[in-house]
Amino acid sequence: MLEESECESDFLLTDDFNALYVDVRDRYFSRNAEYWPVFAEPGMAHIIAGRQEGLEDDDRLKAYPNGEKLYSRIRQECTVPQAPTIPCPENKDEMLLFAGTLCKNWENPASVENVITMPCDPAIYGSMIGTLSNPNLVYKEYCGMAEDLERYVVRQMATLAGYNPAQATGIFTQGGTFCNLYGYLLGIRKSMPEARSYGMGGTQDYRFINSKGGHYSNTTNLSLLGVNLKDKTIRIKVTKNNKIDVKDFELQLESCFRLKSSVPCIMLTMGTTDTFGVDEVKPVYEIRERLCEQYGIEVLPHIHVDAAIGWSMLFFLTYNFSTNPLGINLVTLHGLERNVELFRQIRYADSFTIDFQKWGYVPYTSSLVMIKNKNDLKALENDPENFSYFEDDMQGQTHLQSTIECSRGGSGLFGAYAALKYMGIEGYQTILAHCLQNANYFRHRLHEFEGVKVLAYDNQGPSVAFRIYNPAVVQSPKDEFKFEYEYQHCEEYQSRLQRNSLWHRDIFLRRGKVGLYTNWVEFICHTSHDEKDRHCYIPGEKAVFMNPRTTFEDIDAYLACLIV
Ligand SMILES: *Cc1c(COP(=O)(O)O)cnc(C)c1O
């Protein structure tokens, strides 16, 4: 079932691309001690060898020398050793290596469970340098040159995103959740500066706006900030492709302004976790400008974009789509081109979230909140009295007074710097295109199965979510999904939805883990809303193609057992 304009070969690998991909994989994702001598250290080499055996997760413990005994020790021992252990190369600690080897193996080509990846070799090397030098980014005196390295990477990302690197700023922080927290906080401090001392219950009425397609950190952050989620948060509807409904957004924003309610922050998402819906920032920006002008709103709502996964598409903003130098296959090339049109709009955001630890292949934790206008950080400054144990004349040079954290580690920053440096834009383009080619191949092959409905088929992200229906009772998966999508508040609807979900869930469990370790998600999408705004979640199966080592062969092995 190809779209009219697509043909089979549009999904396959070109020879040119494959040669580039193999180079990138071998140089940057293979733990090769010839390129990266740190991997020759005996303990590291032990862990790398153990993880490269490619055993199924469940078999790894059994295969590990002395595994059962170590497993029992790790669960039972409870004392610190009395005597020191003398360090020497032969005296590797068993427990350390056991735990390191048996952490979840993201290097296994079958690992596609979620938005999690093996880090690249240069980022591991970079992070280790950062660990060795141990800067504390809280303050110049405690981090030295790392502060300048942070500014350097921030300028690089500003340039990629289309921000003015002289005007932008950014903060490395612990995870995308914290980046989004900064987004909300920037909005609060700009719109309601009195909240710093008096909290959110002041005299001014307010509403936060985000989308129903947003990540759960939207909710955890607002709740953490003391926001009444039910009455003070407006979650905008999403379209079928999981993008924010711009019309509904406009209606809601205008209602807020009409009722004299301030809107500290509008949180958009570029690249939703399960279906890669990409919100359009430019129309939201234009509506904000127009309505603020019309209603005389002085402090504009802060627009933060959660691009925790999506930011990686920024590497393609300068790609030459007409000459296609990497030889990316046609379907993926066109998909990327569509993404690029959307991601160009990120420059309209006042701030956005970057997770290097996701589709940037940097070890945990490595996230960066980017801020278009460095003056915005002034709004976050706390009372200088709070910082009396830092020297006054050093304080002005850092973000010390504006950060949520006190100590900030540097390993994520060093890892990000090294990944960018060694892989360069082209190395990233190659590995990202590889992932999307896998995702497109998977979507296309799934689409050919009787009974399978692929969600948001046109969204060009690494995640592929789908539902499998029983062909004996469901004639057209497309129509069945359409039925499920249109929410009805009745018993018949609920039981049909449940019947379908249970059938798929049963297949998922019976299939076990073959080829790809997909996972089950309780909601891969929302239904539409009825006239009383009621709706529900639809569950399904998901694979996320961020793994540089997954190939078409792994996908074929999985598909051969899809319906058992
Ligand atoms: C993963 C994710 C987050 C949270 O990021 P962490 O780094 O896990 O804290 C936020 N938003 C989106 C869209 C994500 O995919």
The ligand as an SDF file (V2000), in Angstrom:
LIG
                    3D

 15 15  0  0  0  0  0  0  0  0999 V2000
   12.3740   12.9250   27.5060 C   0  0  0  0  0  0  0  0  0  0  0  0
   11.5260   14.1050   27.3610 C   0  0  0  0  0  0  0  0  0  0  0  0
   11.4510   15.0590   28.3660 C   0  0  0  0  0  0  0  0  0  0  0  0
   12.1100   14.8740   29.7140 C   0  0  0  0  0  0  0  0  0  0  0  0
   13.4670   14.8800   29.5830 O   0  0  0  0  0  0  0  0  0  0  0  0
   14.4200   14.1920   30.6630 P   0  0  0  0  0  0  0  0  0  0  0  0
   15.7680   14.4850   30.1130 O   0  0  0  0  0  0  0  0  0  0  0  0
   14.0770   12.7470   30.6510 O   0  0  0  0  0  0  0  0  0  0  0  0
   14.1500   14.8540   31.9640 O   0  0  0  0  0  0  0  0  0  0  0  0
   10.7060   16.1910   28.1310 C   0  0  0  0  0  0  0  0  0  0  0  0
   10.0580   16.3580   26.9650 N   0  0  0  0  0  0  0  0  0  0  0  0
   10.0990   15.4520   25.9640 C   0  0  0  0  0  0  0  0  0  0  0  0
    9.3700   15.7220   24.6980 C   0  0  0  0  0  0  0  0  0  0  0  0
   10.8340   14.2920   26.1350 C   0  0  0  0  0  0  0  0  0  0  0  0
   10.8500   13.3650   25.1720 O   0  0  0  0  0  0  0  0  0  0  0  0
  1  2  1  0
  2  3  1  0
  2 14  2  0
  3  4  1  0
  3 10  2  0
  4  5  1  0
  5  6  1  0
  6  7  2  0
  6  8  1  0
  6  9  1  0
 10 11  1  0
 11 12  2  0
 12 13  1  0
 12 14  1  0
 14 15  1  0
M  END
$$$$
